Amino acid sequence: MKKLCAFTIAFFPLKFCLILCSLTEPNCFWRIKKIEVYDGDLQNDCGFVLFTLESPIEENFYNHIINFRIPARKYEFFLVMFFATDEINKNPYLLSNMSLIFSFIFGMCEDTMGVLDKAYLHQNNYFDLLNYNCGRKKRCDVKLTGPSWKTSLKLSVNSRAPKIFFGPFNPNLSDHDQFPYIYQIATKDTYLLHGMVSLMFHFEWTWIGLIITDDDQGIQFHSDLREEMQRHAICLAFVIMIPESIKLYNTKFKIYDQQLMTSSAKVTIIYGKMISTLELNFARWTYLVARRIWITTSKLDVITYDKDFSLDFFHGTVIFAHHHNDIATFRNFMQIINTSKYPVDISQSMGQWNHFNCSISKNKKKMDFFMLKNPMEWLTQHTFDMVLSEEGYNLYNAVYAVAHTYHELIFQQVESQEMAKPKGLFTDCQQVASLLKTRVFTNPVGELVNMNHKENQCAKYDIFIIWNFPNGLGLKVKIGSYFPCLQQSQHLHISEDWEWVTGETLVPSSVCSETCTAGFRKSHQKQTANCCFDCVQCQENEIANDTDMEQCVRCPDDSYANLEQTQCLQRAVTFLAYEDPLGMALGCMALSFSAITVLVLVTFVKYRDTPIVKANNRILSYILLISLVFCFLCSLLFIGHPNQATCILQQATFAIFFTVAISTVLAKTITVVTAFKLTTPGRRIRKMMIKGATHLLIPICTLIQLVLCAIWLVTSPPFIDRDIQSEHGKVIIICNKGSVIAFHFVLGYLGSLALGSFTVAFLARNLPDRFNEAKFLTFSMLVFYSVWITFLPVYHSTRGKVMVIVEVFSILASSAGLLGCIFVQKCYVLLVRPDLNVLQK
């Protein structure tokens, strides 16, 4: 059943917005800490020794603890020891008739490094690392140390006493060949980085900063994280490696700060050790760098200073913490604790996370705002309901691991009837260690604890977001979880109903480059990460139907890209059809000119015996008129839906009929010249020979053109082609000429015939004859040349239907030019001025 979690906090002079979050359970927490205890307590570890007594614990047994200053940050460990030992001593099935008690290692919970360094470096005899119970016989009691791994490392020098490290898992202590008597109770962070990367991928954060400690653990984390991020296309904006030496750090901290503040990455991962230079500076970075999301682990859950604050994602720290079941009996213990037996100050628990009831009715839509001048005013409304930190929970399990080990040792003592030494006194460290490392038990909250299998592959993580308010108040809310043992799609669970009502965007972005929208592709910048790119619009007829596409996809030839270049649309098929206005106009022109040419031919046949028809070689006139008819009609092959036959006939008929027409004109010009040059009687035989040659000129010229066309059609014939470039969204069906070279050879041959005709006619233009048509032949060739010289550049600069229209128009214009220049004057004489159609003497 989902509950709605909401709270409103305001501090003078700040007023904060309402947070509204819908969670599967009311996981809301608070803590209060004074500024004066922020610094200094990071240097403190704690160490405890657990042993058993056959007599019950006296009520004032732990009163000596009052004489020692317990740092607020480590107060939780004493509360856990009091609670765990009290719970075990009340359990009749565990260490029955025995009392489990503890003593803290002198100096550790006050000045760990000072005492241990002094003992380790100078090997003082009065400081016994094997036995902290002075005046007693040598015992082999199990010691609990943490949360710093270096403490356990130093305690292991010349010591065979078993030790359980309750701090975060550290690979340096997992080498049992080097440290055979140190055991870790914490779970290894095998899938921590997978969870972090899954969170980034979920929120689409692709530009991430990384701050790690400069040691083997940090370097290994960096390597594994980079490899996992590359699989999800996430990039590292910067990597800052913080040295462990504070002196070395002080020489470089300005460089680190500048790199952090100038980076465009809005999300930064912090990974390192507890009690380190990195942890000490985490609070300072949150103050220096505003509006930054920090992702880290529970071991770096430190109080931070926020210079400006609002309840949004940009002012929080996202924490990954191992999932642990809630210890309800611990809350009861804190509420009814016997302060005369356990000398504790309950107010000290304010420095730890405490539950508070943040659930309201789901139907409640309005929250009343209120002002608080002091956080304590708000805290008076809530009871102390402390929850354990991860180290505290590890310490709780460690106490139970020792209790189960002692229980088994006592059972073995009773079975072997070892009455020589007191019950509960263990001196064989090897025996204690061998039993400790094989303990498997279920703790009181139902979780399985296995001392021999620390690499739990199915460790579940809870994901929290923490806000640190001014005046020391901190609030924490669970927003999701990560469980690697489920299906891939179910590994990460983020509550879908939670939302931040802050007036800003739902989730901030952290990207190097903004997302390329549909219609654009990514263009990666040189010498930059893959996440940094420019957005380039797709080229013509290419689309990108999704965001952040690496390459655009080209549309098929029968499709085209829409204006947004996001999808391919089907092209409309078109061609120069008779239904088109231009197609209809050109078709009518071709038929009209053909009809006119036929009428001229009929006229010439009717007046075939008149001087003007006979003077200009009527047979050649008939041939020219018939060829012009076919020239006009061949243009109709260019109109309509093309097919293979029409594509071949277009060029072949055009070339052959125009060759006949031009060669006929050439023959007429030669006839005119020979008529005046061969008029003497002695040249009659030569005249007959030249007259026969002119009659052979037409078939010879036509035969040459037929050979050229045959070569063209055999080598590279015309074919049906699709033009998708000329008109947007359309496929134009046209005839491709196949061999462009062959096409130009045909035109060149026609041009050479026309040039010959023009030259001969030009030379004969001034010969004295009433019916001399040399001038008209000259003008006809001039028109023919003008049309086709203009045709070539226009034809090559156009596409699609326009190209076809230009060719048809050129055929009609050149044919009409021949018809008009040669026959209009003759028809005028024949039909209008017959008086001029007579021979002069």
C-alpha positions in Angstrom: 0.0 0.0 0.0 1.5 3.3 -1.0 1.6 6.2 1.4 2.2 9.8 0.6 5.2 11.4 2.3 5.4 15.1 2.6 7.0 17.7 4.9 7.5 21.4 4.9 10.5 23.0 6.6 11.3 26.7 6.9 14.1 28.3 8.8 14.5 32.0 9.5 15.3 33.9 7.3 14.9 31.2 4.7 11.6 29.7 3.5 11.7 26.4 1.7 9.3 24.9 -0.7 7.1 21.9 -0.3 8.4 18.4 -1.0 5.8 16.0 -2.1 6.9 12.4 -2.6 4.8 9.3 -3.0 6.7 6.2 -1.7 6.0 2.6 -1.1 6.7 3.2 2.5 7.3 6.3 4.7 11.1 6.2 4.7 11.8 9.7 6.0 14.6 10.5 8.4 16.0 13.5 10.2 19.1 14.4 12.2 20.4 17.4 14.0 24.1 18.3 14.5 25.8 21.4 15.8 28.4 23.1 13.6 31.0 22.9 16.3 31.1 19.1 16.1 31.4 19.0 12.3 35.2 18.9 12.4 37.5 16.8 14.5 35.4 13.7 15.1 36.3 12.2 11.7 39.6 11.0 13.3 37.9 8.7 15.8 37.5 5.0 15.5 36.2 2.6 18.1 37.4 -0.8 19.2 35.6 -3.2 21.5 36.4 -6.5 23.1 33.7 -9.1 23.7 33.9 -11.7 26.5 31.6 -13.7 28.6 30.9 -14.0 32.4 29.1 -16.7 34.3 27.6 -14.1 36.6 24.9 -11.6 35.7 26.0 -8.0 34.9 25.9 -5.6 37.7 23.8 -2.5 37.2 26.7 -0.1 37.4 29.0 -2.3 35.3 29.3 0.3 32.5 29.4 3.4 34.6 33.2 3.8 34.0 32.3 4.9 30.4 31.1 8.2 31.8 34.7 9.1 32.6 35.6 9.0 28.9 34.6 11.6 26.3 32.7 9.8 23.6 32.5 11.7 20.3 29.0 12.3 19.0 29.8 10.6 15.7 30.8 7.4 17.5 28.0 7.5 20.1 26.0 5.2 18.0 28.5 2.4 18.4 28.1 2.4 22.2 24.3 2.3 21.8 24.6 -0.6 19.4 26.9 -2.5 21.9 24.5 -1.8 24.8 21.5 -3.0 22.7 23.0 -6.0 21.1 24.6 -7.4 24.3 21.3 -6.7 26.2 19.3 -8.5 23.5 21.7 -11.5 23.5 21.7 -11.7 27.3 17.9 -11.9 27.3 17.9 -14.7 24.7 17.6 -18.1 26.5 18.8 -20.0 23.4 22.1 -18.1 22.9 24.8 -18.1 25.6 22.4 -19.4 28.2 23.5 -18.9 31.8 26.2 -16.7 30.5 26.5 -12.9 30.2 28.0 -11.3 27.1 29.8 -8.1 28.0 32.2 -5.7 26.3 34.9 -3.3 27.0 36.2 -0.7 24.6 39.8 -0.6 23.8 41.4 2.1 25.8 42.1 5.2 23.7 40.5 4.0 20.5 37.2 5.9 20.8 39.0 9.1 21.7 42.3 9.3 19.8 42.7 6.1 17.7 45.6 7.1 15.6 47.6 8.7 18.4 47.5 5.7 20.8 48.0 3.1 18.1 50.8 4.9 16.3 52.6 5.3 19.6 52.2 1.7 20.4 53.1 0.5 17.0 56.1 2.7 16.4 57.8 2.4 19.8 56.5 -1.1 20.8 55.8 0.0 24.4 55.7 -2.9 26.7 52.9 -1.5 28.8 50.5 -1.5 25.8 49.4 -5.1 25.2 47.8 -5.4 21.8 46.8 -9.0 22.5 45.0 -8.4 25.8 43.3 -5.2 26.8 42.0 -6.5 30.1 45.0 -5.8 32.3 45.5 -8.0 35.3 43.7 -11.0 33.8 45.1 -14.2 32.2 45.8 -14.1 28.6 42.5 -14.5 26.7 41.7 -14.8 23.1 38.6 -12.7 23.0 37.3 -11.4 19.7 37.8 -7.7 19.0 35.5 -5.4 17.0 37.2 -2.5 15.2 36.1 0.2 12.8 35.1 2.0 10.8 38.6 2.8 9.6 40.4 -0.2 8.0 43.8 1.2 9.1 42.9 0.6 12.7 42.4 -3.1 12.1 45.5 -3.2 10.1 47.6 -1.8 12.9 46.0 -4.0 15.5 46.9 -7.1 13.5 50.6 -6.5 14.0 52.1 -9.3 16.0 48.6 -10.4 17.0 46.8 -13.7 16.5 43.5 -12.6 18.2 40.5 -12.7 15.8 39.2 -9.3 14.8 36.0 -8.4 13.0 36.1 -5.2 11.0 32.7 -3.5 11.0 33.5 -0.7 8.6 32.9 -0.6 4.9 34.3 -3.6 3.0 37.9 -3.0 2.1 39.8 -5.3 -0.3 43.0 -4.6 1.5 41.8 -6.6 4.4 40.4 -9.5 2.3 43.8 -11.1 1.8 43.6 -13.9 4.3 47.1 -15.0 3.6 48.5 -11.7 4.8 45.8 -11.0 7.4 44.5 -14.5 8.5 42.8 -13.2 11.7 40.9 -10.2 10.3 37.3 -10.8 9.1 34.9 -8.4 7.5 31.2 -8.4 8.3 30.3 -5.8 5.6 29.1 -6.8 2.2 31.4 -6.2 -0.7 30.3 -3.5 -3.2 30.4 -5.8 -6.2 27.5 -4.1 -8.0 27.8 -0.6 -6.6 29.0 1.0 -9.8 26.4 -0.9 -11.8 23.7 0.6 -9.6 25.2 4.1 -10.0 25.4 3.7 -13.8 21.9 2.4 -13.9 20.7 5.5 -12.0 22.5 7.8 -14.5 21.1 5.9 -17.4 17.6 6.2 -15.9 17.8 10.0 -15.5 19.7 10.3 -18.8 22.8 11.8 -17.2 25.6 11.3 -19.7 28.2 13.9 -18.5 29.6 12.9 -15.1 32.4 14.0 -12.9 34.4 11.6 -10.7 36.3 12.3 -7.5 38.2 9.4 -6.0 41.0 8.8 -3.6 44.5 8.3 -5.1 45.0 4.7 -4.0 44.5 1.2 -5.5 40.9 1.0 -4.5 40.1 4.4 -6.1 42.0 3.5 -9.3 40.2 0.1 -9.6 36.8 1.8 -9.1 37.7 4.3 -11.8 38.7 1.6 -14.2 35.5 -0.5 -13.6 33.3 2.5 -13.7 34.6 3.8 -17.0 34.1 0.4 -18.6 30.5 0.2 -17.3 29.8 3.7 -18.4 31.1 3.1 -21.9 28.5 0.3 -22.3 25.8 2.8 -21.6 27.3 5.7 -23.7 28.1 7.8 -20.5 31.2 9.9 -20.4 33.5 11.2 -17.7 33.8 15.0 -17.8 36.8 15.0 -15.3 38.5 12.7 -12.9 40.0 14.2 -9.7 42.3 11.9 -7.7 42.7 13.2 -4.1 46.0 12.2 -2.5 45.9 10.7 1.0 48.5 13.0 2.2 47.0 16.3 3.5 50.3 18.1 2.8 50.3 17.0 -0.9 46.6 17.9 -1.1 47.2 21.4 0.1 49.6 22.0 -2.8 47.0 21.1 -5.3 43.6 21.8 -3.9 43.2 25.1 -5.9 43.6 23.1 -9.1 41.0 20.6 -7.9 38.6 23.3 -6.9 39.0 25.1 -10.3 38.5 21.9 -12.2 35.3 21.1 -10.2 33.8 24.6 -10.5 34.5 25.1 -14.2 33.1 21.8 -15.3 29.8 21.7 -17.1 28.9 18.4 -15.5 26.1 18.7 -13.1 26.5 15.3 -11.5 29.6 14.2 -9.6 30.4 10.8 -8.1 32.4 10.8 -4.9 34.1 7.5 -4.0 36.7 7.0 -1.3 37.5 6.0 2.2 36.1 7.1 5.4 38.3 9.3 7.5 40.2 10.6 4.5 41.2 13.8 2.8 38.4 13.3 0.4 35.8 13.1 3.2 37.1 16.1 5.0 36.8 18.2 1.8 33.4 16.9 0.7 31.6 19.5 2.9 33.7 22.3 1.4 33.0 21.3 -2.1 29.3 21.3 -1.6 29.7 24.9 -0.4 31.9 26.0 -3.3 30.0 24.4 -6.1 26.4 25.4 -6.2 23.7 23.4 -8.0 25.5 20.1 -8.2 24.1 16.6 -7.7 26.5 14.4 -5.6 26.3 10.6 -5.8 28.2 8.6 -3.2 27.9 5.8 -0.7 26.7 5.8 2.9 30.3 5.8 4.2 30.6 9.4 2.9 27.4 10.5 4.5 28.8 13.7 6.1 27.3 17.0 7.2 27.7 19.6 4.5 27.5 23.3 4.5 25.0 24.8 2.0 25.3 28.5 1.4 22.0 28.7 -0.5 19.3 26.1 -0.3 16.1 24.9 -1.8 14.4 21.5 -1.7 15.3 20.2 -5.2 17.5 17.6 -6.7 20.3 20.2 -7.2 20.8 20.7 -3.5 20.8 17.0 -2.5 23.2 14.1 -2.1 22.2 10.8 -3.6 23.3 8.0 -1.3 23.7 4.3 -2.2 23.4 2.2 1.0 23.2 -1.6 1.6 19.6 -2.6 2.3 19.0 -3.7 5.8 15.8 -4.7 7.5 14.5 -2.4 10.2 15.4 -3.3 13.8 12.1 -2.5 15.5 13.4 -3.7 18.9 16.1 -1.1 18.8 13.5 1.6 18.8 11.9 0.1 21.8 15.2 -0.2 23.5 15.9 3.5 23.0 12.5 4.5 24.4 12.7 2.4 27.6 16.5 2.4 28.1 17.6 2.1 31.7 20.0 5.1 32.0 21.1 3.9 35.5 22.4 0.7 33.9 23.5 2.2 30.6 25.0 5.7 31.2 23.9 7.3 27.9 22.5 10.7 26.9 19.6 10.2 24.6 20.0 13.7 23.1 23.3 12.5 21.5 21.2 10.4 19.1 20.1 13.5 17.4 23.4 13.3 15.5 22.2 10.1 13.9 19.4 9.5 11.5 16.0 9.2 13.1 12.7 8.1 11.7 9.8 10.5 11.7 6.2 10.1 10.5 6.1 11.8 7.2 2.9 10.1 5.8 -0.2 12.0 5.2 -3.5 11.1 3.5 -3.2 10.7 -0.2 -6.3 12.7 -0.8 -4.8 15.7 1.1 -3.9 18.3 -1.5 -2.9 21.3 0.6 -0.1 21.6 3.2 0.1 24.5 5.6 3.4 26.4 5.6 4.9 27.3 8.9 7.9 29.3 10.0 10.6 27.9 12.3 13.2 30.2 13.9 15.0 27.2 15.4 15.2 23.6 14.3 14.6 22.4 17.9 11.1 23.8 17.7 10.3 21.4 14.9 12.2 18.5 16.6 10.0 18.8 19.7 7.1 17.5 17.6 9.0 14.2 16.9 10.2 11.5 19.2 13.8 10.1 19.1 13.5 7.1 16.8 17.1 6.5 15.8 18.0 4.2 12.9 21.3 2.5 12.6 23.9 3.6 10.1 25.5 1.0 7.9 28.5 0.7 10.2 26.1 0.4 13.2 24.2 -2.4 11.5 27.5 -4.1 10.7 28.5 -3.8 14.3 25.2 -5.3 15.4 25.8 -8.3 13.1 29.4 -8.6 14.3 28.3 -8.8 18.0 25.9 -11.7 17.0 28.7 -13.4 15.0 30.9 -13.3 18.1 28.0 -14.5 20.3 27.3 -17.5 18.0 31.0 -18.3 18.0 31.3 -18.1 21.8 28.1 -20.2 22.1 29.7 -23.0 19.9 33.0 -22.8 21.9 31.2 -23.1 25.2 29.2 -26.0 23.8 32.5 -27.7 22.8 33.9 -27.0 26.2 31.0 -28.7 27.9 31.1 -31.7 25.6 34.8 -32.2 26.0 34.4 -31.6 29.8 37.3 -29.2 29.9 37.0 -28.3 33.6 40.6 -27.2 34.0 39.8 -23.6 32.8 36.8 -21.4 33.6 33.8 -21.6 31.4 33.8 -19.0 28.7 37.6 -18.4 28.9 39.1 -19.0 25.4 42.9 -19.1 24.9 43.2 -21.0 21.6 43.1 -18.2 19.0 43.3 -20.7 16.2 40.2 -22.5 17.4 38.3 -19.2 17.9 39.3 -18.0 14.4 38.3 -21.2 12.6 34.9 -21.2 14.2 34.3 -17.5 13.6 35.0 -17.6 9.9 32.5 -20.4 9.3 29.6 -18.9 11.3 26.3 -18.9 9.4 23.3 -17.6 11.2 20.1 -15.6 10.8 20.0 -12.4 12.8 16.9 -11.3 14.8 15.5 -9.3 11.8 15.6 -12.3 9.5 18.7 -11.6 7.4 21.2 -14.3 6.7 24.7 -13.6 7.8 27.5 -15.7 6.4 31.0 -15.0 7.6 32.6 -17.2 5.0 30.9 -15.6 1.9 31.5 -11.9 1.9 31.1 -11.4 -1.8 27.4 -11.5 -1.8 26.5 -11.1 -5.5 22.9 -10.2 -4.7 23.5 -7.4 -2.3 20.5 -5.0 -2.5 21.0 -1.2 -2.3 18.6 1.4 -1.1 18.9 4.8 -2.8 18.3 7.9 -0.7 18.5 11.6 -1.3 19.8 13.7 1.6 19.3 17.5 2.2 21.5 19.2 4.7 19.7 22.3 6.0 21.2 25.3 7.7 21.5 25.1 11.4 22.5 21.4 11.3 19.2 19.8 10.4 19.4 17.0 7.8 16.5 15.2 6.0 16.7 12.0 4.1 14.1 10.3 1.9 14.3 6.9 0.1 13.6 7.3 -3.6 14.4 3.8 -4.9 16.5 0.7 -4.8 18.8 -1.5 -6.9 18.7 -5.3 -6.8 21.1 -7.0 -9.3 19.5 -10.5 -8.8 16.3 -9.6 -10.5 15.8 -9.4 -14.3 17.8 -6.8 -16.2 14.8 -4.5 -16.6 13.9 -4.8 -12.9 17.4 -4.1 -11.4 16.7 -0.4 -10.7 13.5 0.7 -9.1 12.7 4.4 -8.8 9.4 5.4 -7.3 7.4 6.6 -10.3 5.1 8.7 -8.2 7.6 10.9 -6.4 7.8 14.4 -7.7 9.5 17.6 -6.6 7.1 20.6 -6.4 9.7 23.3 -6.6 8.8 25.3 -9.7 11.8 23.9 -11.6 12.2 21.0 -14.0 11.4 17.5 -12.8 14.9 16.2 -13.0 18.0 18.3 -13.9 20.1 17.2 -16.8 23.8 16.6 -17.0 24.9 16.4 -20.6 27.9 17.7 -22.5 25.7 18.5 -25.6 22.0 18.9 -25.9 20.0 16.1 -27.4 19.9 16.1 -31.2 16.2 16.2 -32.2 14.7 14.1 -35.0 15.9 15.4 -38.3 19.5 15.9 -37.1 22.4 13.6 -36.5 25.4 13.8 -34.2 28.7 15.1 -35.4 31.4 14.3 -32.9 33.9 17.0 -32.1 37.6 16.2 -32.5 39.6 15.3 -29.4 36.6 15.3 -27.2 34.5 12.6 -25.4 31.9 10.8 -27.4 29.2 12.6 -25.4 30.3 16.0 -26.8 28.9 16.6 -30.3 27.3 19.1 -32.6 23.9 18.5 -34.2 24.0 18.6 -38.0 20.9 18.5 -40.1 20.5 15.5 -42.4 21.3 15.9 -46.0 18.8 16.0 -48.8 16.5 13.0 -48.9 17.9 11.6 -45.6 16.0 11.3 -42.4 16.6 10.8 -38.6 13.4 9.6 -37.0 14.8 9.4 -33.5 16.9 11.6 -31.2 20.7 11.4 -31.0 21.1 9.4 -34.1 24.7 8.7 -35.2 23.8 8.5 -38.9 20.9 9.7 -41.0 19.1 7.1 -43.1 18.6 7.7 -46.8 15.1 7.3 -48.1 14.5 4.7 -50.9 14.3 6.1 -54.5 10.5 5.8 -54.5 10.3 7.9 -51.3 11.4 11.4 -50.2 12.1 13.0 -46.9 9.5 15.4 -45.4 10.4 19.0 -44.6 11.3 18.1 -41.0 13.4 15.1 -42.3 11.8 12.8 -39.8 10.1 10.3 -42.1 10.0 9.1 -45.7 6.9 9.8 -47.8 5.9 8.0 -51.0 6.8 9.9 -54.1 4.1 10.6 -56.8 5.0 9.2 -60.2 4.9 11.8 -63.0 6.0 12.2 -66.7 5.3 14.5 -69.6 1.7 13.4 -70.2 -0.8 14.6 -72.7 -3.0 15.6 -69.8 -0.4 18.2 -68.7 -0.9 21.7 -70.2 2.6 21.6 -71.7 2.2 18.1 -73.0 -1.1 19.0 -74.6 0.3 22.2 -76.1 3.4 20.4 -77.6 1.2 17.6 -78.9 -1.2 20.0 -80.6 1.8 21.9 -82.1 3.3 18.7 -83.5 0.0 17.7 -85.1 -0.7 21.1 -86.4 2.7 21.5 -88.1 2.4 18.0 -89.5 -1.0 18.9 -91.0 0.4 22.1 -92.4 3.4 20.2 -93.9 1.0 17.7 -95.5 -1.0 20.6 -97.0 2.2 22.1 -98.4 3.0 18.7 -99.9 -0.4 18.5 -101.5 0.0 22.0 -102.9 3.3 21.1 -104.4 1.9 18.0 -106.0 -1.0 19.9 -107.4 1.3 22.6 -108.9 4.1 20.2 -109.8 4.3 21.4 -113.4 4.6 25.1 -112.6 8.0 26.8 -113.0 8.6 27.5 -109.3 8.1 23.8 -108.4 10.1 22.4 -111.3 12.9 25.0 -110.9 13.7 23.8 -107.3 13.8 20.1 -108.0 10.3 18.9 -107.1 11.5 15.4 -106.2 13.8 16.8 -103.5 11.0 19.1 -102.3 8.7 16.1 -101.9 11.3 14.2 -100.0 12.0 17.2 -97.7 8.3 17.7 -97.0 7.7 14.1 -96.2 10.8 14.0 -93.9 9.5 17.1 -92.1 6.2 15.5 -91.5 7.9 12.6 -89.8 10.2 15.1 -87.9 7.1 16.8 -86.5 5.4 13.5 -85.6 8.5 11.9 -83.9 8.2 14.6 -81.2 5.0 12.8 -80.1 7.2 9.8 -79.0 8.5 12.1 -76.2 5.0 12.7 -74.7 3.2 10.0 -72.7 4.4 7.3 -70.3 7.8 6.1 -71.5 8.6 2.5 -72.2 11.6 0.7 -73.6 10.3 0.8 -77.2 9.5 4.5 -77.2 12.8 5.3 -75.5 14.7 3.7 -78.4 12.4 5.1 -81.1 12.7 8.6 -79.7 16.3 9.0 -80.6 16.4 6.8 -83.6 13.5 8.4 -85.5 14.7 11.9 -84.5 18.2 11.2 -85.8 17.2 9.4 -89.1 14.4 11.8 -90.2 16.4 14.9 -89.5 19.3 13.4 -91.3 17.0 12.8 -94.3 15.8 16.4 -94.1 19.2 18.0 -93.8 20.8 15.8 -96.4 17.9 16.8 -98.7 18.6 20.5 -98.1 22.3 19.8 -98.8 21.2 18.1 -102.1 19.0 21.1 -103.0 21.9 23.5 -102.4 24.2 21.4 -104.5 21.6 21.3 -107.2 21.4 25.1 -107.3 25.1 25.5 -107.6 25.4 22.9 -110.4 22.6 24.5 -112.3 24.7 27.6 -112.8 28.1 26.2 -113.0 27.4 23.5 -115.7 25.4 25.3 -118.3 27.9 25.0 -121.3 27.3 22.2 -123.9 30.7 20.7 -123.3 29.8 20.0 -119.7 26.5 18.1 -120.2 28.0 14.7 -119.4 29.6 16.0 -116.2 26.3 17.6 -115.3 24.5 14.3 -115.5 27.1 12.7 -113.3 26.8 15.4 -110.6 23.0 15.1 -110.9 23.2 11.4 -110.2 25.5 12.0 -107.3 23.0 14.4 -105.7 20.4 11.7 -105.9 22.8 9.3 -104.1 23.7 11.9 -101.4 20.5 11.4 -99.4 20.8 7.6 -99.0 24.5 7.8 -98.3 24.1 10.4 -95.6 21.2 8.5 -94.1 23.1 5.2 -94.2 26.0 6.8 -92.2 23.5 8.0 -89.6 21.9 4.5 -89.5 25.3 3.0 -88.7 25.9 5.5 -85.9 22.4 4.8 -84.4 23.0 1.0 -84.7 26.3 1.3 -82.8 24.5 3.4 -80.2 21.7 1.0 -79.8 24.0 -2.0 -79.5 26.6 -0.6 -77.1 24.5 1.6 -74.8 20.8 1.9 -75.8 18.4 4.4 -74.2 16.4 3.0 -71.2 13.7 4.0 -68.8 15.1 6.1 -65.9 13.7 7.7 -62.7 14.5 11.2 -61.9 14.0 11.9 -58.1 16.0 15.2 -58.0 14.1 17.5 -60.2 10.8 17.9 -58.3 10.5 17.5 -54.6 8.3 14.5 -53.7 8.0 13.2 -57.2 9.5 10.5 -59.3 9.7 11.6 -63.0 9.8 8.8 -65.5 12.1 9.8 -68.3 14.1 8.1 -71.1 17.8 8.1 -70.3 19.8 8.4 -73.5 22.2 5.6 -72.4 25.4 6.8 -74.0 25.8 10.6 -73.9 28.8 10.3 -76.2 26.7 8.5 -78.9 23.9 11.2 -78.5 26.4 13.9 -79.2 27.9 12.1 -82.1 24.5 12.0 -83.7 23.9 15.7 -83.1 27.4 16.4 -84.3 26.8 14.5 -87.6 23.6 16.5 -88.1 25.5 19.6 -87.4 28.2 18.8 -89.9 25.5 18.2 -92.6 23.8 21.4 -91.7 27.1 23.3 -91.8 27.8 21.9 -95.3 24.3 22.9 -96.5 24.7 26.4 -95.0 28.1 26.9 -96.6 27.0 25.8 -100.1 23.8 27.8 -99.9 25.6 30.9 -98.7 28.0 30.8 -101.6 25.0 30.4 -104.1 22.8 33.1 -102.5 23.6 35.8 -105.1 23.3 33.7 -108.3 21.0 35.4 -110.8 17.8 33.4 -111.0 14.2 34.4 -110.4 13.5 31.1 -108.6 16.9 30.8 -106.8 16.1 29.4 -103.3 19.7 29.6 -102.0 18.9 32.5 -99.8 16.0 30.6 -98.3 18.1 27.5 -97.7 20.7 29.7 -96.1 18.2 31.2 -93.7 16.7 27.8 -92.9 20.1 26.4 -91.9 20.8 29.5 -89.9 17.5 28.9 -88.0 18.4 25.3 -87.6 21.8 26.1 -86.1 20.4 28.8 -83.8 17.9 26.3 -82.4 20.3 23.5 -81.7 23.2 25.6 -80.5 20.8 27.1 -78.0 19.5 23.6 -77.2 22.7 22.2 -75.9 23.4 24.5 -72.9 19.7 24.7 -72.0 19.3 20.9 -72.2 22.3 20.2 -70.0 21.2 22.7 -67.4 17.7 21.2 -66.9 16.3 18.0 -65.5 13.2 15.8 -65.6 10.3 17.0 -67.6 11.8 20.3 -68.5 14.7 18.5 -70.3 12.1 16.6 -72.3 10.2 19.7 -73.1 13.3 21.5 -74.3 14.1 18.6 -76.7 10.6 18.5 -78.1 10.5 22.2 -78.5 13.8 22.1 -80.3 12.6 19.5 -82.7 9.4 21.4 -83.4 11.2 24.8 -83.7 14.0 23.5 -86.0 11.5 21.6 -88.2 9.2 24.6 -88.4 12.2 26.8 -89.3 13.0 24.5 -92.2 9.3 24.5 -93.3 8.8 28.2 -93.0 12.1 29.4 -94.5 12.0 27.1 -97.6 8.3 26.8 -98.5 6.4 29.8 -97.2 7.5 32.0 -100.1 6.8 29.3 -102.6 3.3 28.7 -101.3 2.7 32.4 -101.4 3.6 32.5 -105.1 1.6 29.4 -105.8 -1.6 30.4 -104.0 -1.6 34.2 -103.8 0.6 35.5 -106.7 0.4 33.0 -109.5 1.4 35.9 -111.9 4.9 35.6 -110.5 5.0 31.8 -111.3 6.3 32.3 -114.9 9.6 32.0 -116.6 11.6 35.1 -117.7 13.3 35.1 -121.0 
